[in-house]
Amino acid sequence: MRPLNNTKLITTTALLSLFTTTSWALSCRTNGFHIQLDDLHNLINDINTNNVNPPEQDPNFVPLDHLSQDTWTLGGASVCVSNDFVFENTHFKMSDVAFAANVITNACGDAGGQTNIQGDSGLTLVVWIQPAGVSCGGS
């Protein structure tokens, strides 16, 4: 019998704990969209390293006003983050958006989908992965 891989177990436990404590809601698209995965992986890396145009002044404190969104596109892939609150502004980290986009990609593949991150004020923001040219959260 092979011994249990403790590193994998600890990592899996930590991720499950993260999802449980931050109330992530993940859903995959089912409408037949297909996203270019190479473009998506490159875009996620660009977001994580703030290699976007224009770069964010402080990638750890990106402002997002109420009822607004930020969108990044590369080739056939698009990632956006949306603040759907009517009166509340917040800030987010680019690394949080990249992490959420990775979670969606790992779970949904080229179908895209959505999940949540938390702004610095505690507001829940929605991160979407979808084909380029589709509005944030659009179908």
Phi, psi and omega in degrees: 000133182281138178293152180292138178280099185297325180298314179295319180297315180296316179298314179298317179297318179297318179295317178297321177297317179300313181295323181291319185278340182256004176055050178289133174245116183249132172219142179261151177286147179232020187260016174088001175294148172226127183257140176292110186294325177298315177299318182295314179299319178294321179294316179300317178298318178298319178295316182297326182261007181059034177267054181246165183241114356280154178295148177289140181299316176227101184295350177262003183206067184268120181288143175220108182291164177300147179050043179222175182208156171244137181228139175235138183227142174215119181058239183263012184240147179221139174234134176221158175234136188232134173254105184268005180284141187285323187239356189250129172265162178203184176226152178224168176257137176300323180296328176294320178296316179297318178298314180297319179297323175295318178301313180299313182299316180295325182275324191249347182063222185278004178281334185077180181168202182213156171206180184246150166231173181244132175285169183295339179270002180095356180290145175274124177249151181256129174254129181243143166241131182201171177294151175301145178092349177264132182296155182305118181079001182285167180246000000 
